Amino acid sequence: MAARARRITAEVFQVGGGSLSADADAAVYLVAFAGEAALIDSGTGRATGKILRNTAAAGIEPQQITCLLLTHCHFDHTGGAKMVRDTLAIPVVCHALDAPYVEAGDNVVTAADWYAARLDPCPVDRKLTGASEAITLGGRTITAIHIPGHSPGSVAYVTTSEGLSVVFAQDVHGPLHRSLLSNADDYQASLKRLIALEADILCEGHYGVITGKRAVEAFIRQFLDA
C-alpha cells in the first residue's frame, strides 16, 4: 500500500494507527513546525517502516524528526519506541512516572502481554515531571500536561496550529485496570483538566480526531462520572 498521511492542519498529521500502519497500533501523530518535527507515540513496532514512510508522504524527511513524545507507557503506543529511537537517533520523552516501565520493558504495566507481545526496553532521554512542562519544537512551544489516571504518567501534549488549540491526549477513554496501575479518582480529575483546555481539536488514540470545541467537550464528558 502506498505511503499516506492524514492531514489535520498544515502542521499536524496522523501517520500511524489502524489502516495507516498496523491494526493494533494506536494513533501516531506528527507535528512539524518550521522544518522541525516530532512524532507523538510510536505504535506497536509492527509497522515502524510504514509509519516513517507516511511521515515522508506528509512532506517530512526522517532527518527533520527531532524527538519522540510518548503520551504514556502502554505497548500500542510505545512498542516501536526503541526502533524509532535507534533508526532516527532522536531522544524519547516520557513522564517520569511511566518511564521506568518503558525502560525496563515491563510487559504487565505496559499491557504488552494483552497483545501476546514483549516490549523492547527503550531508554527515556527526557523524563517529564510535575503538572506541566514546555517542549520547544521549531521555535514553538508544545506543553506537556500531566493527566494521570489511565496510567500514572499519562501526558497530554498541547499546542496551537493555524490559530487552533490542538490537544494530543491518547486514551482519553481509558480503560482503567489494576494491572495498568490506573487510578479512577486521578482519571476523573484529568478529564476535567482536559475539558478546561477548551481544545478545538482532540487527537485521540483510538477514536480518531475530534474537531470543534463542543464536540471535543462532549467526547470527554461521556467518560465523566455522573
PAPA-526921 format. One record per residue (C-alpha): chain; residue in three letters; x, y, z. Coordinates in steps of 0.1 Angstrom, whole numbers, always signed. Layout:
N
<r><cadena>A</cadena><residuo>ALA</residuo><xx>X</xx><yy>Y</yy><zz>Z</zz></r>
...
This chain:
226
<r><cadena>A</cadena><residuo>MET</residuo><xx>+0</xx><yy>+0</yy><zz>+0</zz></r>
<r><cadena>A</cadena><residuo>ALA</residuo><xx>+13</xx><yy>+35</yy><zz>-9</zz></r>
<r><cadena>A</cadena><residuo>ALA</residuo><xx>+25</xx><yy>+57</yy><zz>+20</zz></r>
<r><cadena>A</cadena><residuo>ARG</residuo><xx>-1</xx><yy>+81</yy><zz>+31</zz></r>
<r><cadena>A</cadena><residuo>ALA</residuo><xx>-8</xx><yy>+106</yy><zz>+59</zz></r>
<r><cadena>A</cadena><residuo>ARG</residuo><xx>-40</xx><yy>+122</yy><zz>+71</zz></r>
<r><cadena>A</cadena><residuo>ARG</residuo><xx>-38</xx><yy>+160</yy><zz>+72</zz></r>
<r><cadena>A</cadena><residuo>ILE</residuo><xx>-53</xx><yy>+175</yy><zz>+103</zz></r>
<r><cadena>A</cadena><residuo>THR</residuo><xx>-38</xx><yy>+210</yy><zz>+98</zz></r>
<r><cadena>A</cadena><residuo>ALA</residuo><xx>-10</xx><yy>+222</yy><zz>+76</zz></r>
<r><cadena>A</cadena><residuo>GLU</residuo><xx>+14</xx><yy>+213</yy><zz>+105</zz></r>
<r><cadena>A</cadena><residuo>VAL</residuo><xx>-3</xx><yy>+183</yy><zz>+121</zz></r>
<r><cadena>A</cadena><residuo>PHE</residuo><xx>-8</xx><yy>+148</yy><zz>+106</zz></r>
<r><cadena>A</cadena><residuo>GLN</residuo><xx>-18</xx><yy>+114</yy><zz>+116</zz></r>
<r><cadena>A</cadena><residuo>VAL</residuo><xx>+8</xx><yy>+90</yy><zz>+102</zz></r>
<r><cadena>A</cadena><residuo>GLY</residuo><xx>+0</xx><yy>+58</yy><zz>+121</zz></r>
<r><cadena>A</cadena><residuo>GLY</residuo><xx>-27</xx><yy>+37</yy><zz>+136</zz></r>
<r><cadena>A</cadena><residuo>GLY</residuo><xx>-51</xx><yy>+12</yy><zz>+122</zz></r>
<r><cadena>A</cadena><residuo>SER</residuo><xx>-51</xx><yy>+12</yy><zz>+84</zz></r>
<r><cadena>A</cadena><residuo>LEU</residuo><xx>-23</xx><yy>+37</yy><zz>+83</zz></r>
<r><cadena>A</cadena><residuo>SER</residuo><xx>+2</xx><yy>+12</yy><zz>+98</zz></r>
<r><cadena>A</cadena><residuo>ALA</residuo><xx>-8</xx><yy>-19</yy><zz>+118</zz></r>
<r><cadena>A</cadena><residuo>ASP</residuo><xx>-41</xx><yy>-30</yy><zz>+132</zz></r>
<r><cadena>A</cadena><residuo>ALA</residuo><xx>-30</xx><yy>-30</yy><zz>+168</zz></r>
<r><cadena>A</cadena><residuo>ASP</residuo><xx>-13</xx><yy>+4</yy><zz>+166</zz></r>
<r><cadena>A</cadena><residuo>ALA</residuo><xx>-28</xx><yy>+33</yy><zz>+185</zz></r>
<r><cadena>A</cadena><residuo>ALA</residuo><xx>-27</xx><yy>+65</yy><zz>+166</zz></r>
<r><cadena>A</cadena><residuo>VAL</residuo><xx>+6</xx><yy>+81</yy><zz>+158</zz></r>
<r><cadena>A</cadena><residuo>TYR</residuo><xx>+7</xx><yy>+118</yy><zz>+151</zz></r>
<r><cadena>A</cadena><residuo>LEU</residuo><xx>+33</xx><yy>+141</yy><zz>+135</zz></r>
<r><cadena>A</cadena><residuo>VAL</residuo><xx>+38</xx><yy>+178</yy><zz>+144</zz></r>
<r><cadena>A</cadena><residuo>ALA</residuo><xx>+60</xx><yy>+199</yy><zz>+122</zz></r>
<r><cadena>A</cadena><residuo>PHE</residuo><xx>+70</xx><yy>+235</yy><zz>+130</zz></r>
<r><cadena>A</cadena><residuo>ALA</residuo><xx>+95</xx><yy>+254</yy><zz>+108</zz></r>
<r><cadena>A</cadena><residuo>GLY</residuo><xx>+110</xx><yy>+223</yy><zz>+94</zz></r>
<r><cadena>A</cadena><residuo>GLU</residuo><xx>+114</xx><yy>+205</yy><zz>+127</zz></r>
<r><cadena>A</cadena><residuo>ALA</residuo><xx>+91</xx><yy>+177</yy><zz>+136</zz></r>
<r><cadena>A</cadena><residuo>ALA</residuo><xx>+80</xx><yy>+155</yy><zz>+165</zz></r>
<r><cadena>A</cadena><residuo>LEU</residuo><xx>+64</xx><yy>+121</yy><zz>+165</zz></r>
<r><cadena>A</cadena><residuo>ILE</residuo><xx>+37</xx><yy>+116</yy><zz>+191</zz></r>
<r><cadena>A</cadena><residuo>ASP</residuo><xx>+37</xx><yy>+79</yy><zz>+201</zz></r>
<r><cadena>A</cadena><residuo>SER</residuo><xx>+51</xx><yy>+50</yy><zz>+180</zz></r>
<r><cadena>A</cadena><residuo>GLY</residuo><xx>+26</xx><yy>+23</yy><zz>+177</zz></r>
<r><cadena>A</cadena><residuo>THR</residuo><xx>+34</xx><yy>-14</yy><zz>+185</zz></r>
<r><cadena>A</cadena><residuo>GLY</residuo><xx>+66</xx><yy>-15</yy><zz>+164</zz></r>
<r><cadena>A</cadena><residuo>ARG</residuo><xx>+50</xx><yy>-39</yy><zz>+139</zz></r>
<r><cadena>A</cadena><residuo>ALA</residuo><xx>+49</xx><yy>-12</yy><zz>+112</zz></r>
<r><cadena>A</cadena><residuo>THR</residuo><xx>+75</xx><yy>+13</yy><zz>+121</zz></r>
<r><cadena>A</cadena><residuo>GLY</residuo><xx>+88</xx><yy>+14</yy><zz>+85</zz></r>
<r><cadena>A</cadena><residuo>LYS</residuo><xx>+54</xx><yy>+22</yy><zz>+72</zz></r>
<r><cadena>A</cadena><residuo>ILE</residuo><xx>+49</xx><yy>+50</yy><zz>+98</zz></r>
<r><cadena>A</cadena><residuo>LEU</residuo><xx>+82</xx><yy>+66</yy><zz>+87</zz></r>
<r><cadena>A</cadena><residuo>ARG</residuo><xx>+72</xx><yy>+64</yy><zz>+51</zz></r>
<r><cadena>A</cadena><residuo>ASN</residuo><xx>+40</xx><yy>+80</yy><zz>+60</zz></r>
<r><cadena>A</cadena><residuo>THR</residuo><xx>+59</xx><yy>+109</yy><zz>+75</zz></r>
<r><cadena>A</cadena><residuo>ALA</residuo><xx>+77</xx><yy>+114</yy><zz>+42</zz></r>
<r><cadena>A</cadena><residuo>ALA</residuo><xx>+43</xx><yy>+114</yy><zz>+25</zz></r>
<r><cadena>A</cadena><residuo>ALA</residuo><xx>+34</xx><yy>+143</yy><zz>+48</zz></r>
<r><cadena>A</cadena><residuo>GLY</residuo><xx>+65</xx><yy>+161</yy><zz>+35</zz></r>
<r><cadena>A</cadena><residuo>ILE</residuo><xx>+87</xx><yy>+155</yy><zz>+64</zz></r>
<r><cadena>A</cadena><residuo>GLU</residuo><xx>+120</xx><yy>+137</yy><zz>+59</zz></r>
<r><cadena>A</cadena><residuo>PRO</residuo><xx>+135</xx><yy>+115</yy><zz>+87</zz></r>
<r><cadena>A</cadena><residuo>GLN</residuo><xx>+163</xx><yy>+139</yy><zz>+95</zz></r>
<r><cadena>A</cadena><residuo>GLN</residuo><xx>+137</xx><yy>+166</yy><zz>+103</zz></r>
<r><cadena>A</cadena><residuo>ILE</residuo><xx>+122</xx><yy>+145</yy><zz>+131</zz></r>
<r><cadena>A</cadena><residuo>THR</residuo><xx>+140</xx><yy>+155</yy><zz>+163</zz></r>
<r><cadena>A</cadena><residuo>CYS</residuo><xx>+121</xx><yy>+138</yy><zz>+191</zz></r>
<r><cadena>A</cadena><residuo>LEU</residuo><xx>+95</xx><yy>+111</yy><zz>+200</zz></r>
<r><cadena>A</cadena><residuo>LEU</residuo><xx>+69</xx><yy>+122</yy><zz>+225</zz></r>
<r><cadena>A</cadena><residuo>LEU</residuo><xx>+52</xx><yy>+94</yy><zz>+244</zz></r>
<r><cadena>A</cadena><residuo>THR</residuo><xx>+18</xx><yy>+100</yy><zz>+259</zz></r>
<r><cadena>A</cadena><residuo>HIS</residuo><xx>+20</xx><yy>+70</yy><zz>+282</zz></r>
<r><cadena>A</cadena><residuo>CYS</residuo><xx>+38</xx><yy>+37</yy><zz>+286</zz></r>
<r><cadena>A</cadena><residuo>HIS</residuo><xx>+13</xx><yy>+12</yy><zz>+270</zz></r>
<r><cadena>A</cadena><residuo>PHE</residuo><xx>+25</xx><yy>-11</yy><zz>+243</zz></r>
<r><cadena>A</cadena><residuo>ASP</residuo><xx>+2</xx><yy>+0</yy><zz>+215</zz></r>
<r><cadena>A</cadena><residuo>HIS</residuo><xx>+18</xx><yy>+35</yy><zz>+219</zz></r>
<r><cadena>A</cadena><residuo>THR</residuo><xx>+54</xx><yy>+26</yy><zz>+228</zz></r>
<r><cadena>A</cadena><residuo>GLY</residuo><xx>+62</xx><yy>-8</yy><zz>+212</zz></r>
<r><cadena>A</cadena><residuo>GLY</residuo><xx>+80</xx><yy>+10</yy><zz>+184</zz></r>
<r><cadena>A</cadena><residuo>ALA</residuo><xx>+98</xx><yy>+35</yy><zz>+206</zz></r>
<r><cadena>A</cadena><residuo>LYS</residuo><xx>+132</xx><yy>+17</yy><zz>+206</zz></r>
<r><cadena>A</cadena><residuo>MET</residuo><xx>+132</xx><yy>+12</yy><zz>+169</zz></r>
<r><cadena>A</cadena><residuo>VAL</residuo><xx>+123</xx><yy>+48</yy><zz>+162</zz></r>
<r><cadena>A</cadena><residuo>ARG</residuo><xx>+149</xx><yy>+60</yy><zz>+187</zz></r>
<r><cadena>A</cadena><residuo>ASP</residuo><xx>+176</xx><yy>+38</yy><zz>+171</zz></r>
<r><cadena>A</cadena><residuo>THR</residuo><xx>+166</xx><yy>+44</yy><zz>+135</zz></r>
<r><cadena>A</cadena><residuo>LEU</residuo><xx>+164</xx><yy>+82</yy><zz>+138</zz></r>
<r><cadena>A</cadena><residuo>ALA</residuo><xx>+189</xx><yy>+88</yy><zz>+166</zz></r>
<r><cadena>A</cadena><residuo>ILE</residuo><xx>+164</xx><yy>+110</yy><zz>+185</zz></r>
<r><cadena>A</cadena><residuo>PRO</residuo><xx>+156</xx><yy>+115</yy><zz>+221</zz></r>
<r><cadena>A</cadena><residuo>VAL</residuo><xx>+125</xx><yy>+98</yy><zz>+237</zz></r>
<r><cadena>A</cadena><residuo>VAL</residuo><xx>+103</xx><yy>+119</yy><zz>+260</zz></r>
<r><cadena>A</cadena><residuo>CYS</residuo><xx>+80</xx><yy>+104</yy><zz>+286</zz></r>
<r><cadena>A</cadena><residuo>HIS</residuo><xx>+67</xx><yy>+113</yy><zz>+320</zz></r>
<r><cadena>A</cadena><residuo>ALA</residuo><xx>+89</xx><yy>+101</yy><zz>+349</zz></r>
<r><cadena>A</cadena><residuo>LEU</residuo><xx>+61</xx><yy>+81</yy><zz>+364</zz></r>
<r><cadena>A</cadena><residuo>ASP</residuo><xx>+57</xx><yy>+59</yy><zz>+332</zz></r>
<r><cadena>A</cadena><residuo>ALA</residuo><xx>+93</xx><yy>+60</yy><zz>+321</zz></r>
<r><cadena>A</cadena><residuo>PRO</residuo><xx>+105</xx><yy>+31</yy><zz>+343</zz></r>
<r><cadena>A</cadena><residuo>TYR</residuo><xx>+81</xx><yy>+7</yy><zz>+326</zz></r>
<r><cadena>A</cadena><residuo>VAL</residuo><xx>+93</xx><yy>+17</yy><zz>+291</zz></r>
<r><cadena>A</cadena><residuo>GLU</residuo><xx>+129</xx><yy>+14</yy><zz>+301</zz></r>
<r><cadena>A</cadena><residuo>ALA</residuo><xx>+125</xx><yy>-19</yy><zz>+318</zz></r>
<r><cadena>A</cadena><residuo>GLY</residuo><xx>+103</xx><yy>-34</yy><zz>+291</zz></r>
<r><cadena>A</cadena><residuo>ASP</residuo><xx>+77</xx><yy>-42</yy><zz>+317</zz></r>
<r><cadena>A</cadena><residuo>ASN</residuo><xx>+51</xx><yy>-64</yy><zz>+299</zz></r>
<r><cadena>A</cadena><residuo>VAL</residuo><xx>+24</xx><yy>-62</yy><zz>+326</zz></r>
<r><cadena>A</cadena><residuo>VAL</residuo><xx>+22</xx><yy>-25</yy><zz>+333</zz></r>
<r><cadena>A</cadena><residuo>THR</residuo><xx>+26</xx><yy>-16</yy><zz>+296</zz></r>
<r><cadena>A</cadena><residuo>ALA</residuo><xx>-1</xx><yy>-42</yy><zz>+287</zz></r>
<r><cadena>A</cadena><residuo>ALA</residuo><xx>+23</xx><yy>-58</yy><zz>+262</zz></r>
<r><cadena>A</cadena><residuo>ASP</residuo><xx>+10</xx><yy>-92</yy><zz>+274</zz></r>
<r><cadena>A</cadena><residuo>TRP</residuo><xx>-25</xx><yy>-81</yy><zz>+263</zz></r>
<r><cadena>A</cadena><residuo>TYR</residuo><xx>-11</xx><yy>-83</yy><zz>+228</zz></r>
<r><cadena>A</cadena><residuo>ALA</residuo><xx>+9</xx><yy>-115</yy><zz>+233</zz></r>
<r><cadena>A</cadena><residuo>ALA</residuo><xx>+39</xx><yy>-94</yy><zz>+228</zz></r>
<r><cadena>A</cadena><residuo>ARG</residuo><xx>+71</xx><yy>-82</yy><zz>+245</zz></r>
<r><cadena>A</cadena><residuo>LEU</residuo><xx>+80</xx><yy>-46</yy><zz>+249</zz></r>
<r><cadena>A</cadena><residuo>ASP</residuo><xx>+116</xx><yy>-39</yy><zz>+236</zz></r>
<r><cadena>A</cadena><residuo>PRO</residuo><xx>+131</xx><yy>-18</yy><zz>+265</zz></r>
<r><cadena>A</cadena><residuo>CYS</residuo><xx>+138</xx><yy>+17</yy><zz>+254</zz></r>
<r><cadena>A</cadena><residuo>PRO</residuo><xx>+158</xx><yy>+44</yy><zz>+272</zz></r>
<r><cadena>A</cadena><residuo>VAL</residuo><xx>+139</xx><yy>+76</yy><zz>+280</zz></r>
<r><cadena>A</cadena><residuo>ASP</residuo><xx>+161</xx><yy>+106</yy><zz>+274</zz></r>
<r><cadena>A</cadena><residuo>ARG</residuo><xx>+139</xx><yy>+132</yy><zz>+289</zz></r>
<r><cadena>A</cadena><residuo>LYS</residuo><xx>+117</xx><yy>+125</yy><zz>+319</zz></r>
<r><cadena>A</cadena><residuo>LEU</residuo><xx>+88</xx><yy>+149</yy><zz>+324</zz></r>
<r><cadena>A</cadena><residuo>THR</residuo><xx>+79</xx><yy>+159</yy><zz>+359</zz></r>
<r><cadena>A</cadena><residuo>GLY</residuo><xx>+53</xx><yy>+180</yy><zz>+377</zz></r>
<r><cadena>A</cadena><residuo>ALA</residuo><xx>+20</xx><yy>+192</yy><zz>+364</zz></r>
<r><cadena>A</cadena><residuo>SER</residuo><xx>+33</xx><yy>+207</yy><zz>+331</zz></r>
<r><cadena>A</cadena><residuo>GLU</residuo><xx>+65</xx><yy>+212</yy><zz>+312</zz></r>
<r><cadena>A</cadena><residuo>ALA</residuo><xx>+73</xx><yy>+231</yy><zz>+280</zz></r>
<r><cadena>A</cadena><residuo>ILE</residuo><xx>+89</xx><yy>+215</yy><zz>+250</zz></r>
<r><cadena>A</cadena><residuo>THR</residuo><xx>+104</xx><yy>+236</yy><zz>+222</zz></r>
<r><cadena>A</cadena><residuo>LEU</residuo><xx>+99</xx><yy>+225</yy><zz>+186</zz></r>
<r><cadena>A</cadena><residuo>GLY</residuo><xx>+109</xx><yy>+247</yy><zz>+156</zz></r>
<r><cadena>A</cadena><residuo>GLY</residuo><xx>+108</xx><yy>+278</yy><zz>+179</zz></r>
<r><cadena>A</cadena><residuo>ARG</residuo><xx>+73</xx><yy>+270</yy><zz>+190</zz></r>
<r><cadena>A</cadena><residuo>THR</residuo><xx>+60</xx><yy>+255</yy><zz>+223</zz></r>
<r><cadena>A</cadena><residuo>ILE</residuo><xx>+43</xx><yy>+222</yy><zz>+230</zz></r>
<r><cadena>A</cadena><residuo>THR</residuo><xx>+31</xx><yy>+220</yy><zz>+266</zz></r>
<r><cadena>A</cadena><residuo>ALA</residuo><xx>+31</xx><yy>+186</yy><zz>+283</zz></r>
<r><cadena>A</cadena><residuo>ILE</residuo><xx>+3</xx><yy>+184</yy><zz>+308</zz></r>
<r><cadena>A</cadena><residuo>HIS</residuo><xx>+3</xx><yy>+155</yy><zz>+333</zz></r>
<r><cadena>A</cadena><residuo>ILE</residuo><xx>-31</xx><yy>+137</yy><zz>+331</zz></r>
<r><cadena>A</cadena><residuo>PRO</residuo><xx>-28</xx><yy>+106</yy><zz>+354</zz></r>
<r><cadena>A</cadena><residuo>GLY</residuo><xx>-55</xx><yy>+80</yy><zz>+357</zz></r>
<r><cadena>A</cadena><residuo>HIS</residuo><xx>-53</xx><yy>+57</yy><zz>+327</zz></r>
<r><cadena>A</cadena><residuo>SER</residuo><xx>-16</xx><yy>+53</yy><zz>+337</zz></r>
<r><cadena>A</cadena><residuo>PRO</residuo><xx>+4</xx><yy>+70</yy><zz>+364</zz></r>
<r><cadena>A</cadena><residuo>GLY</residuo><xx>+23</xx><yy>+91</yy><zz>+339</zz></r>
<r><cadena>A</cadena><residuo>SER</residuo><xx>-2</xx><yy>+98</yy><zz>+312</zz></r>
<r><cadena>A</cadena><residuo>VAL</residuo><xx>+5</xx><yy>+131</yy><zz>+294</zz></r>
<r><cadena>A</cadena><residuo>ALA</residuo><xx>-14</xx><yy>+154</yy><zz>+270</zz></r>
<r><cadena>A</cadena><residuo>TYR</residuo><xx>+6</xx><yy>+175</yy><zz>+246</zz></r>
<r><cadena>A</cadena><residuo>VAL</residuo><xx>-9</xx><yy>+208</yy><zz>+239</zz></r>
<r><cadena>A</cadena><residuo>THR</residuo><xx>+0</xx><yy>+233</yy><zz>+211</zz></r>
<r><cadena>A</cadena><residuo>THR</residuo><xx>-16</xx><yy>+256</yy><zz>+185</zz></r>
<r><cadena>A</cadena><residuo>SER</residuo><xx>-18</xx><yy>+253</yy><zz>+148</zz></r>
<r><cadena>A</cadena><residuo>GLU</residuo><xx>-35</xx><yy>+276</yy><zz>+123</zz></r>
<r><cadena>A</cadena><residuo>GLY</residuo><xx>-49</xx><yy>+295</yy><zz>+153</zz></r>
<r><cadena>A</cadena><residuo>LEU</residuo><xx>-65</xx><yy>+264</yy><zz>+168</zz></r>
<r><cadena>A</cadena><residuo>SER</residuo><xx>-58</xx><yy>+247</yy><zz>+201</zz></r>
<r><cadena>A</cadena><residuo>VAL</residuo><xx>-47</xx><yy>+211</yy><zz>+194</zz></r>
<r><cadena>A</cadena><residuo>VAL</residuo><xx>-45</xx><yy>+185</yy><zz>+222</zz></r>
<r><cadena>A</cadena><residuo>PHE</residuo><xx>-29</xx><yy>+151</yy><zz>+218</zz></r>
<r><cadena>A</cadena><residuo>ALA</residuo><xx>-45</xx><yy>+131</yy><zz>+246</zz></r>
<r><cadena>A</cadena><residuo>GLN</residuo><xx>-43</xx><yy>+95</yy><zz>+238</zz></r>
<r><cadena>A</cadena><residuo>ASP</residuo><xx>-67</xx><yy>+71</yy><zz>+255</zz></r>
<r><cadena>A</cadena><residuo>VAL</residuo><xx>-90</xx><yy>+97</yy><zz>+270</zz></r>
<r><cadena>A</cadena><residuo>HIS</residuo><xx>-115</xx><yy>+69</yy><zz>+270</zz></r>
<r><cadena>A</cadena><residuo>GLY</residuo><xx>-94</xx><yy>+46</yy><zz>+293</zz></r>
<r><cadena>A</cadena><residuo>PRO</residuo><xx>-96</xx><yy>+18</yy><zz>+301</zz></r>
<r><cadena>A</cadena><residuo>LEU</residuo><xx>-88</xx><yy>+16</yy><zz>+338</zz></r>
<r><cadena>A</cadena><residuo>HIS</residuo><xx>-73</xx><yy>-16</yy><zz>+351</zz></r>
<r><cadena>A</cadena><residuo>ARG</residuo><xx>-54</xx><yy>-27</yy><zz>+382</zz></r>
<r><cadena>A</cadena><residuo>SER</residuo><xx>-25</xx><yy>-42</yy><zz>+362</zz></r>
<r><cadena>A</cadena><residuo>LEU</residuo><xx>-20</xx><yy>-8</yy><zz>+344</zz></r>
<r><cadena>A</cadena><residuo>LEU</residuo><xx>-18</xx><yy>+10</yy><zz>+378</zz></r>
<r><cadena>A</cadena><residuo>SER</residuo><xx>-48</xx><yy>+30</yy><zz>+368</zz></r>
<r><cadena>A</cadena><residuo>ASN</residuo><xx>-65</xx><yy>+53</yy><zz>+393</zz></r>
<r><cadena>A</cadena><residuo>ALA</residuo><xx>-101</xx><yy>+62</yy><zz>+390</zz></r>
<r><cadena>A</cadena><residuo>ASP</residuo><xx>-100</xx><yy>+94</yy><zz>+410</zz></r>
<r><cadena>A</cadena><residuo>ASP</residuo><xx>-70</xx><yy>+107</yy><zz>+391</zz></r>
<r><cadena>A</cadena><residuo>TYR</residuo><xx>-87</xx><yy>+98</yy><zz>+358</zz></r>
<r><cadena>A</cadena><residuo>GLN</residuo><xx>-118</xx><yy>+118</yy><zz>+367</zz></r>
<r><cadena>A</cadena><residuo>ALA</residuo><xx>-97</xx><yy>+148</yy><zz>+377</zz></r>
<r><cadena>A</cadena><residuo>SER</residuo><xx>-77</xx><yy>+146</yy><zz>+345</zz></r>
<r><cadena>A</cadena><residuo>LEU</residuo><xx>-109</xx><yy>+145</yy><zz>+324</zz></r>
<r><cadena>A</cadena><residuo>LYS</residuo><xx>-119</xx><yy>+178</yy><zz>+340</zz></r>
<r><cadena>A</cadena><residuo>ARG</residuo><xx>-85</xx><yy>+192</yy><zz>+333</zz></r>
<r><cadena>A</cadena><residuo>LEU</residuo><xx>-88</xx><yy>+183</yy><zz>+297</zz></r>
<r><cadena>A</cadena><residuo>ILE</residuo><xx>-122</xx><yy>+199</yy><zz>+294</zz></r>
<r><cadena>A</cadena><residuo>ALA</residuo><xx>-108</xx><yy>+231</yy><zz>+309</zz></r>
<r><cadena>A</cadena><residuo>LEU</residuo><xx>-83</xx><yy>+233</yy><zz>+280</zz></r>
<r><cadena>A</cadena><residuo>GLU</residuo><xx>-112</xx><yy>+241</yy><zz>+256</zz></r>
<r><cadena>A</cadena><residuo>ALA</residuo><xx>-94</xx><yy>+225</yy><zz>+227</zz></r>
<r><cadena>A</cadena><residuo>ASP</residuo><xx>-105</xx><yy>+230</yy><zz>+191</zz></r>
<r><cadena>A</cadena><residuo>ILE</residuo><xx>-90</xx><yy>+197</yy><zz>+180</zz></r>
<r><cadena>A</cadena><residuo>LEU</residuo><xx>-85</xx><yy>+165</yy><zz>+201</zz></r>
<r><cadena>A</cadena><residuo>CYS</residuo><xx>-62</xx><yy>+139</yy><zz>+187</zz></r>
<r><cadena>A</cadena><residuo>GLU</residuo><xx>-71</xx><yy>+106</yy><zz>+205</zz></r>
<r><cadena>A</cadena><residuo>GLY</residuo><xx>-55</xx><yy>+73</yy><zz>+204</zz></r>
<r><cadena>A</cadena><residuo>HIS</residuo><xx>-83</xx><yy>+50</yy><zz>+193</zz></r>
<r><cadena>A</cadena><residuo>TYR</residuo><xx>-112</xx><yy>+73</yy><zz>+184</zz></r>
<r><cadena>A</cadena><residuo>GLY</residuo><xx>-95</xx><yy>+94</yy><zz>+158</zz></r>
<r><cadena>A</cadena><residuo>VAL</residuo><xx>-96</xx><yy>+132</yy><zz>+156</zz></r>
<r><cadena>A</cadena><residuo>ILE</residuo><xx>-124</xx><yy>+151</yy><zz>+171</zz></r>
<r><cadena>A</cadena><residuo>THR</residuo><xx>-129</xx><yy>+187</yy><zz>+159</zz></r>
<r><cadena>A</cadena><residuo>GLY</residuo><xx>-148</xx><yy>+217</yy><zz>+172</zz></r>
<r><cadena>A</cadena><residuo>LYS</residuo><xx>-149</xx><yy>+228</yy><zz>+209</zz></r>
<r><cadena>A</cadena><residuo>ARG</residuo><xx>-183</xx><yy>+214</yy><zz>+215</zz></r>
<r><cadena>A</cadena><residuo>ALA</residuo><xx>-176</xx><yy>+181</yy><zz>+200</zz></r>
<r><cadena>A</cadena><residuo>VAL</residuo><xx>-143</xx><yy>+178</yy><zz>+219</zz></r>
<r><cadena>A</cadena><residuo>GLU</residuo><xx>-160</xx><yy>+186</yy><zz>+252</zz></r>
<r><cadena>A</cadena><residuo>ALA</residuo><xx>-189</xx><yy>+162</yy><zz>+245</zz></r>
<r><cadena>A</cadena><residuo>PHE</residuo><xx>-165</xx><yy>+134</yy><zz>+237</zz></r>
<r><cadena>A</cadena><residuo>ILE</residuo><xx>-146</xx><yy>+139</yy><zz>+270</zz></r>
<r><cadena>A</cadena><residuo>ARG</residuo><xx>-177</xx><yy>+144</yy><zz>+291</zz></r>
<r><cadena>A</cadena><residuo>GLN</residuo><xx>-191</xx><yy>+110</yy><zz>+282</zz></r>
<r><cadena>A</cadena><residuo>PHE</residuo><xx>-164</xx><yy>+94</yy><zz>+304</zz></r>
<r><cadena>A</cadena><residuo>LEU</residuo><xx>-170</xx><yy>+116</yy><zz>+334</zz></r>
<r><cadena>A</cadena><residuo>ASP</residuo><xx>-189</xx><yy>+100</yy><zz>+363</zz></r>
<r><cadena>A</cadena><residuo>ALA</residuo><xx>-224</xx><yy>+114</yy><zz>+367</zz></r>
